[in-house]
Each structure stands twice: as structure tokens, then as C-alpha cells.
Amino acid sequence: MALWIDVSIKKHQLKLFDGSKLIKTYPVALGKMVTPTPHGSYTIINKQRNPGGPFGVMWMGLSKPHYGIHGTNNPASIGKSVSHGCIRMYNHDVLDLANRVPIGTGVVIR
């Protein structure tokens, strides 16, 4: 079995799976209408703790340049479509997720 991430744009949810088994569900903020979160299949290509700025305590870059899964300095935004296309998580959630998934983990956004 392999870990992978499923992001539902409609539900503002990120789900972590091990094969077909759901491990955990997290609430997320996604891109707004003018800067939507891109649909598709990507991989996590890097991780950076405390990247600074609006990215909270963790950045996990996706194989699509300039897009990633990251924390936030604005927790009130979670559950809304407000980002520039990135997947935004509560800081405690993004740390939990980052500790569970290695670089190379697949991410499906739909």
C-alpha cells in the first residue's frame, strides 16, 4: 500500500489514504475563482519548515511549480476559497500531515 492524498475542491477537504484505506481527513482552504487550485495529479517534491510569510509553519511543494500544501497565518480562511491556488491548512494539521507523508507522495486534486 502507498500513501496518497486526495483533495476535494468542492468539499474543501484533504484526505490522506493508505491505498484504499482512509487515514485522516483535514479541512483546507483552496484557490479563489480568479486563481483556482489546479485539478490534476501531482507529487510532493519538497518540504520546508517555517518558510515565512503567509505559509505558516510548513510548505510542501507540488510538482506543479508555484503550488503547494502549506500552513497559514490566517486560520479563519480554512474552509473557504481564498488562496492563490495553493492548498492551505491549519498549522497543526499541516505539521501532522508532513510528519506522515514522504517526499514523492501522490496528490490528486479534483
Secondary structure, 3 states (H helix, E strand, C coil): CCEEEEEECCCCEEEEEECCEEEEEEEEEEECCCCCCCCEEEEEEEEEECCCHHHCCEEEEECCCCCEEECCCCHHHCCCEEECCCEEECHHHHHHHHHHCCCCCEEEEC
